[in-house]
Amino acid sequence: DALYTVYAGLAMLELPAAALALAGLLFLGRAWRNANLYDHLLAVLFGGLSLLTKYNFGLVTLVTYGVCLPLVWCDQSHQNLSPRKKGVVLGIWLSGLLALLVWFWGLDQWPWFFNYSMAQPTQYGLWTSANLLYYPRMLWSQSTNWLAVLLAGGGLIIMLVQRRYLFRLTPYIIYFAASLLVLTVKTQNGLRFGMMLLPGLWITAGAGAHFIFGEQKIPWLRRTSIAALLSVLIIASFSNLRSLMSQLFASHENAKNGVEMAYEYIENVLEIGKESEVFIVMQGRSDQWSGPALGFNLQAGCISNRKYCTIRVLDTRELRRGWPEQVYPEAVQQMRVQQALEEADYLIQFTDAAAQLEGWILISAHEFLFERQGKKPATRTVAIYVHE
């Protein structure tokens, strides 16, 4: 998959989080069928590690556990357990729940959890077709995921028609459904968020490939079908290789030292932790995240200092186009910018050189080197103003 290829190159947390979530689902499926105490323990362990690695993956893992555990408990394999073993199983899961509550509230991690989950602002309305179809379209448009969609759908149809069912698929199907539900309700549309859909999808696709191709009774037809499937998968993957470098550069743009140093500089100058409510207008293009990225960084600084802050950052793109993006007449754009400047506490400009602005006091300015895809590195001045 293109997304996993790119973020593997960037060493992003989505990959270990996906691996830990899959391990948790594997042991949950084994515990469901075999009622093995060690499988229960490992399911709790890997589910917790998935949460600690990447909050959104862990959140979906918890939702999946919440749906599956009543089904596991009611299964005949667990009803036949002795009272002592039932108590041990309950103790394992209650201990995991207690550890989660201690981490969430006792260690005061809930502000980080909610700040992280809202790091990217809502792009579309909940019931709009753009939001409801965003991730289904993403799955179909990616270079190899369309194949997984076809295999998973075909396999599920065969299972329903033949009244057959692979028992251990249940956690993966629920995980996929929970991922799609959480992503749709949160309305934070972005390709990277959709990576949590892929583990459950591809596991189900593997089962579909087994039903469609692996059970062919004619040996030569089975071998030919499997070879054709692998060929299609390899050919579809070539597009990942062709576009890998450009995707890596675009995704890595925000991680350049110039961006990190600029945000750290802004945080140090503003001393956000001393104020409870801050409204910032950000003009000029700093990086591909801009306003949301700066807001998230400043909010993280508040949480680190155990302060409760309400930080609002509007960048040039959002002021002119809105969020979700709309087409405003030029007069309306100018009015939105002017109104924001009148209400803002601070103005931050990414410009060639700092200048004195009417109604604003320049409190600090510093030059940083920014890199751009397909362009020469550029030196930009970050100028920070406060209202007179």
Secondary structure, 3 states (H helix, E strand, C coil): CHHHHHHHHCCCCHHHHHHHHHHHHHHHHHHHHHCCHHHHHHHHHHHHHHHHHCHHHHHHHHHHHHHHHHHHHHCHHHHCCCHHHHHHHHHHHHHHHHHHHHHHHHCCCHHHHHHHHCCCCCCCCCCCHHHHCHHHHHHHHCCCHHHHHHHHHHHHHHHHHHCCCCHHHHHHHHHHHHHHHHHHHHCCCCCCHHHHHHHHHHHHHHHHHHHHHHCCCCHHHHHHHHHHHHHHHHHHHHHHHHHHHHHHHHHHHHHCHHHHHHHHHHHHHHCHHHCCEEEEEEECCCCCCCHHHHHHHHHHHHHHCCCCCEEEEEEHHHHHHCCCCCCCCHHHHHHHHHHHHHHCCEEEEEECCCCCCCCEEEEEEEEEEECCCCCCCEEEEEEEEEEC
